[in-house]
Each structure stands twice: as structure tokens, then as C-alpha cells.
């Protein structure tokens, strides 16, 4: 009886280890999550500016400034700005609990600038 119980425990422990290890392996295969860096605040709005991907903080702050100069009254419509040698598609996004502003590189969607409160 003791032998059967030990086998069941070993099978359950093995299954748990397999299940927990599988997501980590598939995440590792897909690469690491893009790094997000806090870059400061937008001077016009006081919103926090963050950069994801290989966006420098200088470029993120430039894109944020260009966007906040033109976005007022156009929250639902996308706004296109060109700064730091890149065309950015910017718009308000739904958030939980508050919406936020985001600009994505028009040619590389892994490059993202986020403005949030």
C-alpha cells in the first residue's frame, strides 16, 4: 500500500513540475519580454513617460511632447507625429482603471511609448 501511495505522489509531483516548467520553457523560446523604462514626465501634461523595446528615453520624451501638443480633443482618433527619426501612431488606449496614451512606431510595433498618470 505504501508503495502505491508513493508512486501516486511521485506521479503528481512529476506532473506538477512538468506543468510549471512548460510555460517557462515556451516563454524562453519566444524571447524575453520587452524591457520598459521610466523616462520622466511630459512637461505639458505631467504624465509619466515610459519606453518599451529599444526606444531611448530621449526619443520617448520627444514623441510624447509632439503627441501631447496635438492630441487635445482627439482622444478617440489616432494622431501621427514624427520625432526622433520615427513616425509614431498615437492614441488613447483603454486601461484598468484609467485610460492611457500610447505611441507605437509605425514601422516596428515592438517600439512603444506610453504616457500614463
Secondary structure, DSSP 4 states (H G I P E B T S, - for coil): -HHHHHHHHHHHHHHHHHHHHHHHHHHHHT-PPPPEEEEEE-TTT--EEEEESS--HHHHHHHHHHHHHH-TT-TTS-EEEEETTEEEEEEEE--SSS-EEEEEESS-TT-EEEEE-
